[in-house]
Amino acid sequence: MDYAQYLREKITALRLEKNISEYHLSTEIGRCKTYIQAISSGKSLPSFEAFFDLCDFFTLTPAEFFMESTPTERERRIRRKLDRLSIKDLILLEEIIDRLLTDPESVLP
């Protein structure tokens, strides 16, 4: 896998998903206005610090950034909430999910 190309394409896809310009993203993460353009064009790669700033901006963990399918904002919110639940509550939630999935009328088409 060409990780540099993946990084460029992922940043571009996330930026377009949020409908923001390269200039705007650059300034939002505290870099010069041409920073993202230089990454997108293949002239440079982000430092680790800038990569972490990008992850923060897109509310992704570094692991989520490299997932083939980027979680939606809703999925990320749910994940953060799940991380705060006790084991007992997670077991209960799993039972509820299992019940919902076995009820054909509760499953979305």
C-alpha positions as CSV (number, residue, x, y, z in Angstrom):
1,M,0.0,0.0,0.0
2,D,1.2,3.5,-0.8
3,Y,0.6,5.2,2.5
4,A,1.6,8.6,1.3
5,Q,-1.0,8.4,-1.5
6,Y,-3.6,7.0,1.0
7,L,-2.9,9.9,3.4
8,R,-3.4,12.5,0.6
9,E,-6.6,10.9,-0.7
10,K,-8.0,10.5,2.8
11,I,-7.4,14.1,3.8
12,T,-9.0,15.2,0.5
13,A,-12.0,13.0,1.0
14,L,-12.6,14.1,4.6
15,R,-12.1,17.8,3.5
16,L,-14.6,17.4,0.7
17,E,-17.0,15.6,3.0
18,K,-17.0,18.7,5.3
19,N,-17.1,20.9,2.2
20,I,-14.1,23.1,3.2
21,S,-11.3,24.4,1.1
22,E,-7.6,23.4,1.4
23,Y,-7.0,27.0,2.6
24,H,-9.6,26.8,5.3
25,L,-8.4,23.4,6.6
26,S,-4.8,24.7,6.7
27,T,-5.7,27.6,8.8
28,E,-8.1,25.6,11.0
29,I,-5.2,23.3,12.1
30,G,-2.9,26.3,12.6
31,R,-0.7,26.0,9.5
32,C,0.0,28.3,6.6
33,K,-2.7,28.7,4.0
34,T,-1.0,26.5,1.4
35,Y,-0.2,23.6,3.9
36,I,-3.0,21.2,2.8
37,Q,-2.5,22.1,-0.9
38,A,1.2,21.0,-0.6
39,I,0.1,17.7,1.0
40,S,-2.7,17.1,-1.6
41,S,-0.3,17.7,-4.5
42,G,2.3,15.3,-3.1
43,K,4.9,18.0,-2.4
44,S,4.9,17.2,1.3
45,L,3.5,15.0,4.0
46,P,2.1,16.1,7.4
47,S,4.3,15.9,10.5
48,F,3.0,13.7,13.3
49,E,1.8,16.8,15.1
50,A,-0.1,18.0,12.0
51,F,-1.5,14.5,11.5
52,F,-2.9,14.5,15.1
53,D,-4.3,18.0,14.5
54,L,-6.0,16.7,11.4
55,C,-7.4,13.8,13.3
56,D,-8.7,16.2,16.0
57,F,-10.2,18.5,13.4
58,F,-12.1,15.6,11.8
59,T,-12.9,14.1,15.2
60,L,-11.2,10.8,14.3
61,T,-8.7,8.7,16.2
62,P,-5.5,7.9,14.2
63,A,-6.8,4.3,14.0
64,E,-10.1,5.5,12.6
65,F,-8.3,7.7,10.0
66,F,-6.7,4.5,8.6
67,M,-9.9,2.5,8.5
68,E,-11.1,1.6,5.1
69,S,-14.5,2.9,5.9
70,T,-14.4,6.1,8.0
71,P,-17.0,6.0,10.8
72,T,-19.8,8.6,10.5
73,E,-20.1,11.4,13.1
74,R,-23.0,9.4,14.6
75,E,-20.9,6.3,14.9
76,R,-18.1,8.2,16.5
77,R,-20.5,9.8,19.1
78,I,-21.9,6.4,19.9
79,R,-18.4,4.9,20.2
80,R,-17.4,7.6,22.7
81,K,-20.5,6.9,24.7
82,L,-19.9,3.2,24.7
83,D,-16.4,3.7,26.0
84,R,-17.9,5.3,29.1
85,L,-20.3,2.4,29.9
86,S,-19.6,-0.2,32.6
87,I,-19.2,-3.9,31.6
88,K,-22.6,-4.6,33.2
89,D,-24.2,-1.9,31.0
90,L,-22.4,-3.1,27.9
91,I,-23.8,-6.6,28.5
92,L,-27.3,-5.2,28.9
93,L,-26.9,-3.1,25.7
94,E,-25.7,-6.2,23.8
95,E,-28.8,-8.1,24.9
96,I,-31.0,-5.2,23.7
97,I,-29.2,-5.1,20.3
98,D,-29.5,-8.9,19.9
99,R,-33.3,-8.6,20.7
100,L,-33.7,-5.8,18.2
101,L,-31.9,-7.7,15.5
102,T,-34.0,-10.9,16.0
103,D,-37.3,-8.9,15.7
104,P,-37.8,-8.6,11.9
105,E,-40.0,-5.6,12.3
106,S,-37.3,-3.6,14.1
107,V,-34.6,-4.1,11.5
108,L,-34.4,-1.3,8.9
109,P,-34.7,-2.3,5.2
